[in-house]
């Protein structure tokens, strides 16, 4: 996966997620994606490459970083709960879709029940 394809895959997945929206609280260089005012994904090129930053379960994050050289600790985020996806060729579209969906789900499950746009216990898991 080269150049902007990683960000295009991530952006396409976000467009399918109920209640997700794009904001620019840190200026035009950062695309910040939120669900009900909570961040679940960020994208930027300020590192010199187009990266995607998503939330992950700490144990999953550790395993992903060990398995994929293009997954590193979250850039400018909590290194235990966030991971950075880098374009390099090892990340397939299906994995990017799954990681974006899981990040969204992790954020939704911490929202009050009345604000949840989906059931985080089942959303995104029926295809697996």
Residue frames as a rotation matrix with the C-alpha (Angstrom) as fourth column:
UNK 1
0.588 0.809 0.000 0.00
0.809 -0.588 0.000 0.00
0.000 0.000 -1.000 0.00
UNK 2
-0.476 -0.862 0.174 1.68
0.874 -0.486 -0.017 3.16
0.100 0.144 0.985 -1.14
UNK 3
-0.886 -0.047 0.461 1.27
0.116 -0.986 0.121 6.88
0.448 0.161 0.879 -0.57
UNK 4
-0.662 0.667 0.342 -2.30
-0.748 -0.621 -0.235 8.00
0.055 -0.411 0.910 -0.02
UNK 5
-0.275 0.597 -0.753 -3.97
-0.234 0.719 0.655 4.59
0.933 0.356 -0.058 -0.47
UNK 6
-0.704 -0.032 -0.710 -3.78
0.619 0.463 -0.635 3.89
0.349 -0.886 -0.306 3.28
UNK 7
-0.866 0.378 -0.328 -5.62
-0.073 -0.744 -0.665 7.11
-0.495 -0.552 0.671 4.12
UNK 8
-0.534 0.695 -0.482 -8.11
-0.775 -0.174 0.607 6.53
0.338 0.697 0.632 1.29
UNK 9
-0.435 0.342 -0.833 -8.95
0.237 0.936 0.261 3.07
0.869 -0.084 -0.488 2.67
UNK 10
-0.771 0.092 -0.630 -9.39
0.630 -0.030 -0.776 4.46
-0.090 -0.995 -0.035 6.19
UNK 11
-0.822 0.467 -0.327 -11.49
-0.437 -0.884 -0.162 7.41
-0.365 0.009 0.931 4.99
UNK 12
-0.486 0.651 -0.583 -13.74
-0.522 0.319 0.791 5.11
0.701 0.689 0.185 2.94
UNK 13
-0.502 0.279 -0.819 -14.39
0.606 0.789 -0.103 2.92
0.617 -0.548 -0.565 5.98
UNK 14
-0.876 0.149 -0.459 -15.23
0.300 -0.576 -0.760 5.94
-0.378 -0.804 0.460 8.16
UNK 15
-0.750 0.609 -0.258 -17.87
-0.646 -0.593 0.480 7.02
0.139 0.527 0.839 5.63
UNK 16
-0.272 0.637 -0.721 -19.72
-0.074 0.733 0.676 3.77
0.959 0.238 -0.152 6.40
UNK 17
-0.694 -0.092 -0.714 -19.72
0.648 0.354 -0.675 4.26
0.315 -0.931 -0.186 10.19
UNK 18
0.316 0.930 0.190 -22.94
0.679 -0.361 0.639 5.63
0.663 -0.072 -0.745 11.76
UNK 19
0.934 0.205 -0.292 -22.50
0.354 -0.639 0.683 8.98
-0.047 -0.741 -0.670 13.49
UNK 20
0.041 -0.993 -0.107 -18.88
0.857 -0.019 0.515 9.47
-0.514 -0.113 0.851 12.40
UNK 21
0.948 0.267 0.171 -17.75
0.317 -0.817 -0.481 12.92
0.012 0.511 -0.860 11.35
UNK 22
0.022 -0.969 0.246 -14.67
0.936 -0.067 -0.346 14.86
0.352 0.237 0.905 10.29
UNK 23
0.974 0.159 -0.162 -13.39
0.210 -0.904 0.371 17.95
-0.087 -0.396 -0.914 12.13
UNK 24
0.248 -0.923 0.295 -10.18
0.571 -0.107 -0.814 20.00
0.782 0.370 0.501 12.05
UNK 25
0.964 0.201 -0.174 -9.55
0.253 -0.491 0.834 21.14
0.082 -0.848 -0.524 15.66
UNK 26
0.344 -0.918 -0.196 -5.76
0.447 -0.024 0.894 21.10
-0.826 -0.396 0.402 15.18
UNK 27
-0.103 -0.332 -0.938 -5.74
-0.604 -0.728 0.324 22.96
-0.790 0.600 -0.125 11.85
UNK 28
0.596 0.467 -0.654 -5.86
-0.788 0.182 -0.588 21.85
-0.155 0.866 0.476 8.22
UNK 29
-0.288 -0.816 -0.501 -2.92
-0.843 0.464 -0.272 19.42
0.454 0.344 -0.822 8.54
UNK 30
-0.969 0.000 0.248 -4.90
-0.153 0.789 -0.595 17.06
-0.196 -0.614 -0.765 10.79
UNK 31
-0.210 0.930 -0.302 -8.09
-0.532 0.150 0.833 15.21
0.820 0.336 0.464 9.82
UNK 32
-0.929 -0.034 0.368 -9.78
-0.355 0.357 -0.864 14.19
-0.102 -0.933 -0.344 13.08
UNK 33
-0.369 0.811 -0.454 -12.64
-0.226 0.396 0.890 11.71
0.902 0.431 0.037 12.98
UNK 34
-0.880 0.144 0.453 -15.10
-0.462 -0.036 -0.886 11.60
-0.111 -0.989 0.098 15.86
UNK 35
-0.338 0.878 -0.339 -18.20
0.386 0.458 0.801 9.76
0.858 0.140 -0.494 16.90
UNK 36
0.681 0.709 -0.184 -20.41
0.514 -0.283 0.810 11.74
0.522 -0.646 -0.556 19.29
UNK 37
0.795 -0.380 0.472 -17.56
-0.456 -0.889 0.052 14.20
0.400 -0.256 -0.880 19.98
UNK 38
0.555 -0.648 0.521 -15.02
-0.296 0.431 0.853 11.47
-0.777 -0.628 0.047 20.85
UNK 39
0.142 -0.624 -0.768 -11.96
-0.988 -0.134 -0.074 10.94
-0.057 0.770 -0.636 18.66
UNK 40
0.678 0.025 0.735 -11.46
-0.127 0.988 0.083 7.49
-0.724 -0.150 0.673 17.14
UNK 41
0.344 -0.615 0.709 -9.12
0.907 0.414 -0.081 8.22
-0.244 0.671 0.700 14.20
UNK 42
0.546 -0.272 -0.792 -6.66
-0.219 -0.959 0.179 10.87
-0.809 0.076 -0.584 13.05
UNK 43
0.515 -0.442 0.734 -4.85
0.846 0.400 -0.352 11.35
-0.138 0.803 0.580 9.74
UNK 44
0.742 -0.349 -0.572 -1.97
-0.269 -0.937 0.222 13.62
-0.614 -0.011 -0.789 8.83
UNK 45
0.787 -0.577 0.221 0.99
0.469 0.325 -0.821 14.01
0.402 0.750 0.526 6.48
UNK 46
0.836 -0.423 0.351 3.09
-0.496 -0.855 0.152 16.16
0.235 -0.301 -0.924 8.81
UNK 47
0.542 -0.659 0.522 5.47
-0.169 0.523 0.835 13.29
-0.823 -0.541 0.172 9.52
UNK 48
-0.394 -0.679 -0.620 6.50
-0.764 -0.133 0.631 13.26
-0.510 0.722 -0.466 5.86
UNK 49
-0.951 0.211 -0.227 4.25
0.028 0.787 0.616 10.32
0.309 0.580 -0.754 5.02
UNK 50
-0.196 0.955 0.220 0.45
-0.731 -0.292 0.617 9.90
0.654 -0.040 0.756 5.08
UNK 51
-0.947 -0.191 -0.257 -0.31
0.032 0.740 -0.671 8.17
0.319 -0.644 -0.695 8.38
UNK 52
0.155 0.987 0.044 -3.48
-0.294 0.004 0.956 6.99
0.943 -0.161 0.290 10.09
UNK 53
-0.890 -0.396 0.227 -3.76
-0.301 0.138 -0.944 6.86
0.342 -0.908 -0.242 13.90
UNK 54
0.118 0.962 -0.247 -6.42
-0.348 0.273 0.897 4.64
0.930 -0.020 0.367 15.51
UNK 55
0.033 0.024 0.999 -7.37
-0.997 0.068 0.031 3.47
-0.068 -0.997 0.026 18.99
UNK 56
0.040 -0.036 -0.999 -6.63
-0.319 0.947 -0.046 -0.16
0.947 0.320 0.026 19.87
UNK 57
0.980 0.198 0.025 -6.95
-0.111 0.435 0.894 -2.48
0.166 -0.879 0.448 22.83
UNK 58
0.432 -0.885 0.176 -3.52
-0.865 -0.351 0.357 -2.42
-0.254 -0.306 -0.917 24.55
UNK 59
0.008 -0.433 0.902 -2.91
-0.129 0.894 0.430 -6.17
-0.992 -0.119 -0.049 24.09
UNK 60
0.697 0.299 0.652 -4.03
0.589 0.281 -0.758 -6.04
-0.410 0.912 0.019 20.45
UNK 61
0.923 -0.366 -0.114 -1.85
-0.381 -0.840 -0.386 -3.00
0.045 0.400 -0.915 19.86
UNK 62
0.156 -0.897 0.413 1.18
-0.719 0.184 0.670 -4.83
-0.678 -0.401 -0.617 21.23
UNK 63
0.081 -0.050 0.995 0.51
0.344 0.939 0.019 -7.87
-0.936 0.341 0.093 19.03
UNK 64
0.894 0.315 0.319 -0.09
0.405 -0.266 -0.875 -5.75
-0.191 0.911 -0.365 15.92
UNK 65
0.700 -0.697 -0.158 3.16
-0.702 -0.711 0.028 -3.81
-0.132 0.091 -0.987 16.43
UNK 66
-0.090 -0.745 0.661 5.03
-0.452 0.622 0.640 -7.10
-0.888 -0.241 -0.393 16.75
UNK 67
0.163 0.273 0.948 3.40
0.544 0.777 -0.317 -8.57
-0.823 0.567 -0.022 13.62
UNK 68
0.655 0.186 0.732 3.50
0.743 -0.335 -0.580 -5.58
0.137 0.924 -0.357 11.24
UNK 69
-0.399 -0.886 -0.237 6.47
0.896 -0.432 0.106 -3.29
-0.196 -0.170 0.966 10.70
UNK 70
-0.658 0.210 0.723 4.06
0.289 -0.817 0.499 -0.62
0.696 0.537 0.477 9.35
UNK 71
0.618 0.784 0.055 2.22
0.215 -0.236 0.948 -0.44
0.756 -0.574 -0.315 12.69
UNK 72
-0.559 -0.827 -0.060 3.96
0.417 -0.218 -0.883 1.64
0.716 -0.519 0.466 15.36
UNK 73
-0.424 0.406 -0.810 2.94
0.836 -0.170 -0.522 3.32
-0.349 -0.898 -0.267 18.64
UNK 74
0.537 0.794 0.284 0.43
0.843 -0.508 -0.175 6.16
0.005 0.333 -0.943 18.26
UNK 75
-0.471 -0.690 0.550 2.05
0.716 -0.663 -0.219 9.35
0.516 0.291 0.806 16.97
UNK 76
-0.802 0.059 0.594 1.47
-0.286 -0.911 -0.296 12.13
0.524 -0.407 0.748 19.56
UNK 77
0.344 0.937 0.068 -1.02
-0.617 0.171 0.768 9.87
0.708 -0.306 0.637 21.37
UNK 78
0.336 -0.149 0.930 -1.03
-0.823 0.434 0.367 7.48
-0.459 -0.888 0.023 24.33
UNK 79
-0.389 -0.648 -0.655 1.36
-0.895 0.433 0.103 4.76
0.217 0.627 -0.749 23.15
UNK 80
-0.882 0.092 0.462 -0.54
-0.144 0.881 -0.450 2.03
-0.449 -0.464 -0.764 24.98
UNK 81
-0.119 0.976 0.184 -4.00
0.273 0.211 -0.939 2.77
-0.955 -0.061 -0.291 23.55
UNK 82
0.752 0.344 -0.562 -3.24
-0.376 -0.477 -0.794 4.16
-0.542 0.809 -0.229 20.06
UNK 83
0.000 -0.743 0.670 -1.35
0.567 0.551 0.612 2.83
-0.823 0.380 0.421 17.04
UNK 84
0.116 -0.069 -0.991 -0.05
-0.664 -0.747 -0.025 4.50
-0.738 0.661 -0.133 13.90
UNK 85
0.525 0.084 0.847 -0.56
0.528 0.748 -0.402 2.85
-0.667 0.658 0.348 10.52
UNK 86
-0.040 -0.651 -0.758 2.17
-0.454 -0.664 0.594 3.74
-0.890 0.368 -0.269 8.02
UNK 87
0.882 0.302 -0.363 2.16
-0.448 0.292 -0.845 3.22
-0.149 0.907 0.393 4.26
UNK 88
-0.129 -0.982 0.135 4.75
-0.843 0.181 0.507 0.62
-0.523 -0.048 -0.851 3.42
UNK 89
-0.318 0.046 -0.947 3.06
-0.805 0.515 0.295 -2.27
0.501 0.856 -0.127 1.75
UNK 90
-0.952 -0.123 -0.280 2.33
0.011 0.900 -0.435 -4.71
0.305 -0.417 -0.856 4.58
UNK 91
-0.660 0.750 -0.039 -1.15
-0.054 -0.099 -0.994 -3.44
-0.749 -0.654 0.106 5.48
UNK 92
-0.831 0.440 0.341 -4.02
0.502 0.326 0.801 -4.74
0.242 0.836 -0.492 3.35
UNK 93
-0.579 0.676 0.455 -7.35
-0.415 -0.725 0.550 -2.94
0.702 0.130 0.700 2.92
UNK 94
0.317 0.747 -0.584 -9.23
0.171 0.561 0.810 -5.57
0.933 -0.357 0.050 4.98
UNK 95
-0.177 -0.461 -0.869 -6.88
0.949 0.154 -0.275 -5.04
0.261 -0.874 0.411 7.93
UNK 96
-0.964 -0.146 0.222 -7.22
0.113 -0.982 -0.153 -1.25
0.241 -0.122 0.963 7.70
UNK 97
-0.181 0.977 0.116 -11.02
-0.339 -0.173 0.925 -1.62
0.923 0.127 0.362 7.60
UNK 98
0.349 0.294 -0.890 -10.93
0.583 0.675 0.452 -3.88
0.734 -0.677 0.064 10.66
UNK 99
-0.519 -0.646 -0.560 -8.62
0.844 -0.284 -0.456 -1.55
0.135 -0.709 0.692 12.62
UNK 100
-0.859 0.296 0.418 -10.74
-0.229 -0.952 0.205 1.53
0.459 0.081 0.885 11.85
UNK 101
0.127 0.965 -0.230 -13.92
-0.179 0.250 0.951 -0.37
0.975 -0.080 0.205 12.79
UNK 102
0.157 -0.136 -0.978 -12.38
0.834 0.549 0.058 -1.61
0.529 -0.825 0.200 16.04
UNK 103
-0.870 -0.491 -0.053 -11.21
0.457 -0.760 -0.462 1.89
0.186 -0.426 0.886 16.97
UNK 104
-0.513 0.786 0.344 -14.73
-0.475 -0.594 0.649 3.23
0.715 0.169 0.678 16.37
UNK 105
0.320 0.672 -0.668 -16.23
0.150 0.660 0.736 0.36
0.935 -0.336 0.110 18.39
UNK 106
-0.311 -0.540 -0.782 -13.86
0.875 0.158 -0.458 0.94
0.371 -0.827 0.423 21.32
UNK 107
-0.980 -0.018 0.200 -14.91
-0.034 -0.966 -0.256 4.59
0.198 -0.258 0.946 21.50
UNK 108
-0.233 0.972 0.015 -18.62
-0.478 -0.128 0.869 3.84
0.847 0.195 0.494 21.11
UNK 109
0.133 0.314 -0.940 -18.58
0.528 0.780 0.335 1.30
0.839 -0.541 -0.062 23.95
UNK 110
-0.632 -0.405 -0.661 -17.45
0.775 -0.309 -0.551 4.06
0.019 -0.861 0.509 26.34
UNK 111
-0.775 0.459 0.434 -20.29
-0.272 -0.862 0.428 6.39
0.570 0.214 0.793 25.36
UNK 112
-0.609 0.682 0.404 -23.45
-0.483 0.085 -0.871 6.60
-0.629 -0.726 0.278 27.47
UNK 113
-0.576 0.404 0.711 -26.01
0.552 0.834 -0.027 4.08
-0.603 0.377 -0.703 26.15
UNK 114
0.453 0.866 -0.210 -28.34
0.449 -0.425 -0.786 6.84
-0.770 0.262 -0.582 24.94
UNK 115
0.417 -0.364 -0.833 -25.59
-0.624 -0.781 0.029 8.35
-0.661 0.508 -0.552 22.75
UNK 116
-0.498 -0.658 0.565 -24.42
-0.076 0.682 0.728 5.14
-0.864 0.320 -0.389 21.09
UNK 117
-0.110 0.451 -0.886 -25.17
-0.955 -0.294 -0.032 5.13
-0.275 0.842 0.463 17.34
UNK 118
0.163 0.107 -0.981 -24.65
-0.502 0.865 0.010 1.32
0.849 0.491 0.195 17.26
UNK 119
0.951 0.069 0.302 -24.37
-0.291 0.530 0.796 -1.59
-0.105 -0.845 0.524 19.68
UNK 120
0.200 -0.967 -0.156 -20.59
-0.971 -0.174 -0.166 -1.90
0.134 0.184 -0.974 20.21
UNK 121
-0.108 -0.211 0.972 -20.96
-0.550 0.827 0.118 -5.52
-0.828 -0.522 -0.205 21.29
UNK 122
0.299 0.320 0.899 -22.16
0.467 0.772 -0.430 -6.61
-0.832 0.549 0.082 17.86
UNK 123
0.886 0.117 -0.448 -21.24
-0.267 -0.662 -0.700 -3.84
-0.379 0.740 -0.556 15.41
UNK 124
0.351 -0.780 -0.518 -18.63
-0.924 -0.201 -0.324 -4.83
0.149 0.593 -0.792 12.86
UNK 125
-0.467 -0.574 0.673 -18.35
-0.727 0.682 0.078 -8.36
-0.504 -0.453 -0.736 14.12
UNK 126
0.482 0.763 0.430 -20.92
-0.359 0.620 -0.698 -10.18
-0.799 0.182 0.573 11.98
UNK 127
0.744 -0.244 -0.622 -18.55
-0.624 0.082 -0.777 -10.39
0.241 0.966 -0.092 8.99
UNK 128
-0.193 -0.961 0.199 -15.83
-0.970 0.157 -0.183 -12.12
0.145 -0.228 -0.963 11.00
